[in-house]
C-alpha cells in the first residue's frame, strides 16, 4: 500500500524505482523500505572497516549471527572446524554463491580478503584484530585454511568479515579504489547509488544465496541531526528510524522498539591534561556522577548505569564500584567560588561532544552539573567531528563504544598502550602495564578460566585508574511503522548505522 512518505522520501523512491531491475511481482513504492540513521560510513569496503561484525546488507562473511547473536554458517557451508591445538581453522564454502556482478565465489576471494587486511599497504583498522593470523590459504576452490600464531578463542567470531571479489580489487590501491563507494558483494542487496550526506540506495539481489529478498530494496537516509530526524519521522518519511530515547515517542501507526545493547557512553579523559591527567580528579569525577539519574532523566529509562566496558550481560563481567576520593588530601582545595585548585591550577577542563547528538549533549550537561558539586568545573562544548578529532589527545570527550560479543573486541584497541593516540583508539593515551598484560592474556589463552581471570584483572585495574568515567549503557530506540512484519530486535553493539541496526534482517521484512 502506498502511503504518504513526504516529498523527499517520495523522490528517493521514484529514483529507486527507475533503477530497479524488472522482476515478477509488485514493484510499487510500498515494496521499498526507507530507514534513517544518524551515522554515515566513510567507506563501503569491509577491508577498510565497513560492517565488520556482519549484517552489512551488501556483504556476507563466512559466518553470521542469528537473532540471539549466536554464530551460524553464511558463506561457509557449516561452521568452520578448529583443530585440537586451536591453531588451524578450516572452512568449506557454500556452493553456488555468486557476487553481484555474477562472478562465482571461490576460496581465492576469501584468501584475498584476509590477506588484504594483513597487508601493511592497506589502511585497514582491522589489522590488529587479526594479530593472531599467521596466514590463509586455499588448497582447493571450496576450502580455506586459516593458520593461527596462537590459539585464539573467539577466532570464529572474526569470520563475520565481509568477503570481497579478488578479481575486482586485485592489483588496485585498495585505499583509493572506486570499489569503496560502488562495492560488489554477495549480500541480499546491491548498491545502486550513494549520495554522500543524503542517502544510500540498495536494490534487492534476486540471486541471493539465502533466498530472494522479500522486498524490492532499501533506502538508507543519512540525517545527522537528532531533532531533524525526529521531525522527518513524524512527517511520515521513514518506515524505520533510530531516534534519541526522549525523541522516540509512540504515535499512531508506529511502534517504539527499545533494543538492549552493549553500547556505552562515557567521558574519555586525556592523560596529558593538567587536570584530567591527575588520578585524584578522575576518581573523584567517577564517584561524583549520578548514573541512575542519567538513565532516568536523560535516557527516559532506556538504559542502565555503566561502570566499565564489559557489559553485565557478558559472562566476563566483573562488578566495580567507584570509591570516594578526598580531594583535599590530594591537594585540590576549594576556592571561594567552590572550584578546587592545586598549585595554581584550577580544576577546570573542556568536555567535547558532537553538536548534532542531543543525547551526548544532555549527558555532557549532566556530568557538568555533577562535577560542580565535587568542586570540578567542566566547560561543555558542542562541536563538529572535524573540530573534535584534533583535540582528542588534550580535551575530554563524550565517547561511545561497546560490543555484546567477545571482551577482546573493542577493549584491546581502546585501552591498550600500543594504540595510544591512534585516532579513536585510545585517544587519551592511557597506558597501563597491568591492563596491557591482561588484555594480551585474554587473547593468547583459549581456556575459559584463564580468560575470565585476565578480563577480571583488566576491569579492576581500569576501574582503579579511571581513564574513562563510564556513564550509561543505552537501549537503542527505534520508531517503526506498525504495518511492517519481520522486525526481530537483537542485542546491539555500539556501531549500528547502516550495518547491525534493527534492520539487520530487513531482507525478510514485508508490509501487511
C-alpha positions in Angstrom: 0.0 0.0 0.0 1.4 3.4 -1.0 1.4 5.8 1.9 2.4 9.4 2.5 6.2 9.5 2.9 7.0 13.2 2.5 8.4 14.9 -0.6 12.0 13.8 0.0 11.2 10.2 0.5 8.8 10.0 -2.5 11.6 11.4 -4.6 14.0 8.8 -3.3 11.6 6.0 -4.1 11.0 7.3 -7.6 14.7 7.3 -8.2 15.0 3.8 -6.9 12.0 2.5 -9.0 13.7 3.8 -12.1 16.9 1.8 -11.4 15.3 -1.3 -10.0 15.6 -4.4 -12.2 12.5 -5.8 -13.8 11.1 -8.7 -11.8 7.9 -10.7 -11.4 5.6 -9.4 -8.7 4.9 -5.9 -7.4 7.4 -3.0 -7.9 5.3 -0.5 -6.0 6.9 2.0 -3.7 5.5 0.0 -0.8 7.9 -2.7 -1.6 10.9 -0.5 -0.8 11.7 0.4 2.8 13.1 3.8 3.8 15.2 3.8 7.0 17.0 6.6 8.6 20.1 6.8 10.8 22.5 9.5 12.1 25.8 7.9 11.1 27.1 7.6 7.6 30.1 5.3 6.8 33.3 6.6 5.4 33.6 3.6 3.0 31.6 0.6 1.9 34.6 -1.6 1.8 34.9 -4.2 4.6 38.7 -4.3 4.2 38.6 -0.7 5.4 36.2 -1.2 8.3 32.7 -1.3 6.9 30.3 -3.8 8.6 33.0 -5.9 10.1 30.6 -7.6 12.6 28.3 -8.7 9.7 24.7 -7.7 8.8 26.1 -5.1 6.4 23.3 -5.7 3.9 25.8 -5.8 1.0 28.3 -8.5 2.0 28.4 -11.8 3.8 31.1 -13.3 5.9 31.9 -16.9 6.3 29.7 -16.8 9.4 26.9 -14.6 10.5 24.9 -14.0 13.7 21.3 -15.0 14.3 18.7 -13.2 16.4 20.4 -14.4 19.6 23.8 -13.3 18.3 24.9 -17.0 18.0 27.2 -17.8 15.1 25.6 -19.5 12.1 27.1 -20.5 8.7 26.9 -17.9 6.0 29.3 -18.3 3.0 30.7 -21.3 4.8 28.5 -24.4 4.3 28.9 -25.2 8.1 30.6 -23.5 11.0 34.4 -23.8 10.4 36.2 -26.5 12.3 39.0 -25.8 14.8 41.9 -28.2 15.4 42.6 -29.6 18.8 45.5 -27.2 19.4 43.3 -24.2 18.3 45.8 -23.1 15.6 44.2 -24.4 12.4 40.7 -23.4 11.3 39.2 -25.0 8.2 36.2 -23.5 6.3 34.3 -25.3 3.5 32.4 -22.8 1.2 28.8 -23.0 0.3 28.3 -23.9 -3.4 26.5 -21.8 -6.0 27.2 -18.4 -4.4 27.8 -15.5 -6.8 28.8 -11.9 -6.3 26.5 -9.1 -7.5 28.4 -9.0 -10.8 27.7 -12.6 -11.5 31.2 -14.0 -10.8 31.3 -17.1 -8.6 32.6 -17.0 -5.0 35.7 -19.2 -4.5 38.3 -19.7 -1.8 40.6 -17.3 -3.6 38.2 -14.5 -2.7 38.4 -15.4 0.9 42.2 -15.6 0.8 42.4 -12.2 -0.9 40.1 -10.6 1.7 42.0 -11.7 4.7 45.4 -11.2 3.1 44.5 -7.6 2.1 43.6 -6.8 5.8 47.0 -8.1 6.8 48.8 -6.1 4.1 50.6 -3.0 5.6 49.9 -1.1 2.3 46.1 -1.3 3.1 44.9 1.3 5.6 42.8 -1.3 7.5 41.8 -0.6 11.1 41.1 -4.3 11.4 44.8 -5.5 11.1 45.3 -5.6 14.9 42.0 -7.6 15.1 43.8 -10.4 13.2 47.1 -10.3 15.0 46.7 -14.0 15.7 46.5 -14.9 12.0 49.8 -16.3 10.5 48.3 -17.0 7.1 45.4 -18.1 5.0 45.5 -20.5 2.1 43.1 -22.2 -0.4 44.1 -25.9 -1.0 41.1 -26.1 -3.5 38.4 -23.7 -4.8 36.0 -24.5 -2.0 38.3 -24.9 1.0 40.0 -22.2 3.1 42.7 -22.9 5.8 43.5 -20.3 8.4 46.8 -20.8 10.4 47.0 -19.1 13.7 50.1 -18.0 15.6 48.4 -19.0 18.9 45.0 -20.4 19.9 42.6 -17.5 19.9 39.3 -18.5 21.5 37.0 -16.0 19.6 38.6 -16.5 16.2 35.4 -17.8 14.6 33.7 -14.5 15.6 36.2 -12.7 13.4 34.9 -14.6 10.4 31.9 -12.3 10.1 34.2 -10.1 7.9 32.5 -9.4 4.5 34.2 -11.2 1.6 35.2 -9.1 -1.4 35.8 -10.3 -5.0 39.5 -10.8 -5.6 39.1 -10.3 -9.4 37.8 -6.8 -8.9 40.3 -5.5 -6.4 43.5 -7.4 -7.1 46.2 -5.1 -8.4 44.5 -1.9 -7.2 45.2 0.5 -4.4 42.5 -0.7 -2.0 42.7 2.6 -0.1 41.6 4.6 -3.2 39.6 2.1 -5.2 36.3 3.1 -6.8 35.0 -0.1 -5.2 34.9 1.7 -1.8 31.9 3.7 -3.0 30.5 1.3 -5.5 31.1 -2.1 -4.0 30.3 -5.6 -5.1 29.4 -8.2 -2.5 27.3 -11.4 -2.1 24.7 -9.9 0.2 21.0 -9.6 -0.1 21.3 -6.1 -1.6 23.4 -4.5 -4.2 24.4 -0.8 -4.1 22.8 1.3 -6.9 23.9 4.8 -5.7 25.4 6.6 -2.8 24.9 10.3 -2.4 27.2 11.5 0.5 25.3 13.3 3.2 22.0 12.2 1.8 21.2 8.6 1.1 22.4 5.1 0.1 20.1 3.3 -2.3 20.1 -0.5 -2.3 18.3 -2.9 -4.7 17.4 -6.5 -3.9 19.8 -9.1 -5.1 17.4 -11.6 -6.8 20.2 -14.2 -7.0 21.0 -14.1 -3.3 22.1 -17.5 -2.0 19.9 -17.1 1.1 16.8 -16.6 -1.0 15.4 -13.6 -2.9 14.7 -10.7 -0.5 11.1 -10.2 0.4 11.1 -6.6 -0.8 12.5 -4.7 -3.7 15.1 -2.6 -1.9 16.2 -0.3 0.9 16.9 3.4 1.0 19.1 4.5 4.0 18.7 8.2 4.7 21.6 9.9 6.5 20.2 12.6 8.8 22.9 13.6 11.4 20.8 15.9 13.5 18.6 14.1 16.0 15.8 16.7 16.0 15.6 16.9 12.3 15.5 13.1 12.0 12.6 13.1 14.6 10.7 15.8 12.7 11.0 13.9 9.4 9.9 10.7 11.1 6.8 12.5 12.5 6.2 13.7 8.9 6.0 10.1 7.8 9.1 10.0 5.7 10.6 6.8 7.2 9.5 3.2 7.7 12.0 2.8 10.5 14.3 5.3 12.2 16.7 5.4 15.1 16.0 8.3 17.5 17.3 9.6 20.8 15.3 8.0 23.6 13.4 11.1 24.5 12.5 11.7 20.9 11.2 8.2 20.2 7.7 8.7 21.4 4.8 6.4 20.3 2.5 7.8 17.7 -0.5 6.4 15.7 0.7 3.8 13.3 4.1 3.4 14.8 5.7 1.2 17.5 8.7 2.1 19.6 11.4 -0.5 20.0 13.8 -0.2 22.8 16.6 -2.6 21.9 19.1 -3.9 24.5 22.7 -3.2 23.8 26.3 -3.3 25.0 26.7 0.3 23.7 28.1 2.5 26.5 28.6 6.3 26.8 31.3 7.7 28.9 33.8 10.6 29.4 37.2 9.9 27.9 39.8 11.7 30.0 43.2 12.5 28.3 46.2 11.5 30.4 48.2 14.5 29.3 45.8 17.2 30.6 46.9 19.1 33.7 43.6 18.3 35.4 42.3 15.1 33.6 45.8 13.7 34.0 45.5 13.7 37.8 44.2 10.4 39.0 42.5 12.0 42.0 40.4 14.2 39.8 39.5 11.3 37.6 38.4 9.2 40.5 36.5 12.0 42.2 34.6 12.6 39.0 33.9 8.8 38.7 32.4 8.8 42.1 30.5 12.1 41.7 28.4 11.3 38.6 24.8 10.1 39.3 24.4 7.3 36.7 20.9 6.3 37.7 19.7 9.9 37.4 21.1 10.0 33.9 19.3 6.7 33.0 16.0 8.1 34.4 16.3 11.7 33.2 18.5 11.8 30.0 17.6 8.3 28.7 14.0 8.3 29.8 14.6 4.9 31.4 16.0 3.4 28.1 19.3 2.3 29.6 21.3 1.1 32.5 24.2 2.5 34.7 27.7 1.7 33.3 30.8 1.2 35.4 33.1 -0.4 32.8 33.4 -1.6 29.2 32.3 -5.2 29.7 28.5 -5.3 29.8 26.6 -7.1 32.7 25.2 -9.5 30.1 28.7 -10.8 29.4 30.0 -13.9 31.3 33.2 -12.0 31.7 31.6 -9.0 33.5 33.0 -8.0 36.9 31.1 -5.5 39.0 33.2 -2.5 40.2 32.1 0.5 42.3 33.8 3.9 42.3 35.3 4.8 45.6 35.1 8.3 47.1 38.2 10.4 46.9 39.5 13.0 49.4 40.5 15.8 47.0 41.7 18.0 49.9 44.2 15.3 50.8 45.2 15.1 47.2 46.0 18.9 47.2 42.9 20.1 45.4 41.5 22.8 47.7 38.2 24.6 47.1 38.4 28.3 46.4 35.8 31.0 47.2 33.7 30.0 44.3 33.7 26.4 45.2 36.0 25.3 42.4 39.1 23.5 43.5 42.7 24.3 42.6 46.1 22.8 43.1 49.4 24.6 42.7 47.6 27.5 40.9 45.8 25.1 38.5 42.1 25.3 38.7 40.1 22.1 38.4 38.6 23.0 35.1 38.6 21.4 31.7 36.6 21.3 28.4 34.2 18.4 27.7 33.5 18.0 24.0 30.6 16.3 22.3 29.2 16.2 18.8 26.8 19.1 18.5 24.2 17.2 16.4 24.0 14.4 19.0 21.3 15.5 21.5 21.9 12.5 23.8 25.6 13.2 24.2 24.8 16.9 24.8 22.4 16.0 27.7 24.9 13.6 29.2 27.6 16.3 29.0 25.4 18.7 30.8 24.5 16.1 33.5 28.2 15.4 34.0 28.9 19.1 34.3 26.3 19.5 37.0 27.5 16.5 39.0 31.2 17.6 38.7 30.4 21.1 40.1 29.2 19.5 43.3 32.6 18.0 43.7 34.4 21.3 43.0 35.3 20.4 39.4 34.4 22.9 36.7 33.6 21.5 33.3 33.1 23.5 30.1 30.8 21.6 27.7 31.5 22.3 24.0 29.3 21.1 21.2 31.5 20.8 18.1 31.7 19.1 14.7 33.7 15.9 14.5 36.3 17.7 12.3 36.8 20.1 15.2 36.8 17.4 17.9 39.3 15.0 16.4 42.4 17.2 16.6 41.7 17.9 20.3 41.0 14.3 21.5 44.5 14.0 22.9 44.1 17.0 25.1 40.4 17.5 25.8 37.8 15.3 27.4 35.1 13.8 25.1 31.8 12.1 25.5 32.5 8.9 23.6 30.6 5.7 22.8 31.8 2.2 22.2 30.9 -1.3 23.2 30.2 -4.8 21.9 28.0 -7.7 23.0 30.4 -10.2 21.6 33.8 -11.0 23.0 35.6 -8.7 25.5 38.7 -8.8 23.3 36.7 -6.8 20.7 37.0 -3.0 21.1 38.7 -3.0 24.5 42.0 -4.4 23.2 42.5 -1.3 21.0 40.6 1.2 23.1 42.7 0.7 26.3 46.0 -1.0 25.0 49.1 1.1 25.3 50.3 0.2 21.7 47.3 2.1 20.4 47.8 5.3 22.4 46.9 8.4 20.4 45.8 6.5 17.3 42.6 8.3 16.3 39.6 6.9 18.1 41.5 4.0 19.5 42.9 5.1 22.9 42.7 8.8 22.1 43.6 9.8 25.6 46.8 7.8 25.5 46.1 5.7 28.6 48.9 3.3 29.4 49.0 0.5 32.0 51.3 -2.4 32.0 48.8 -4.4 34.1 46.0 -3.7 31.6 48.2 -4.5 28.6 49.2 -7.9 30.1 45.6 -8.7 31.0 44.3 -7.9 27.5 47.1 -9.9 25.9 46.5 -12.8 28.2 42.8 -12.7 27.2 43.9 -13.0 23.6 46.6 -15.6 24.0 44.7 -18.1 26.1 41.8 -20.2 24.8 40.9 -21.6 28.2 37.7 -20.1 29.7 39.2 -19.9 33.2 42.3 -18.2 32.1 40.4 -15.7 30.0 37.9 -15.0 32.9 40.8 -14.2 35.2 42.5 -12.0 32.6 39.4 -9.9 32.0 38.7 -9.6 35.7 42.2 -8.1 36.2 41.6 -5.8 33.2 38.3 -4.5 34.6 39.5 -3.9 38.1 42.7 -2.1 37.0 40.7 0.1 34.6 38.3 1.0 37.5 41.3 1.9 39.7 42.9 4.1 37.1 39.6 5.7 35.8 40.9 6.8 32.3 37.2 6.9 31.4 34.2 7.7 33.5 31.6 5.2 32.2 28.1 6.6 32.4 25.3 4.5 30.9 24.5 1.5 28.7 22.0 2.6 26.1 18.9 0.9 24.8 18.8 1.9 21.1 15.4 3.3 20.3 13.7 3.0 17.0 10.3 4.1 15.6 8.8 1.5 13.2 5.6 1.5 11.2 3.0 -0.9 12.6 2.3 -2.5 9.2 5.8 -3.9 8.9 6.4 -7.6 9.7 9.7 -9.4 10.3 11.3 -7.0 12.8 13.5 -9.0 15.1 15.5 -7.0 17.7 18.7 -8.5 19.0 21.4 -7.2 21.4 23.3 -4.5 19.5 26.9 -3.2 19.6 27.9 0.5 19.5 28.2 0.5 15.8 24.7 0.2 14.3 24.2 2.6 11.5 23.8 1.0 8.0 25.1 -2.3 9.4 23.9 -4.1 12.5 20.9 -2.0 13.2 17.3 -3.0 13.9 17.2 -3.6 10.1 19.9 -6.3 10.2 17.3 -8.7 8.7 15.4 -6.2 6.5 15.7 -8.5 3.5 12.9 -10.5 5.3 10.7 -7.5 6.1 7.3 -7.2 4.4 4.2 -5.0 4.7 0.8 -6.3 5.8 
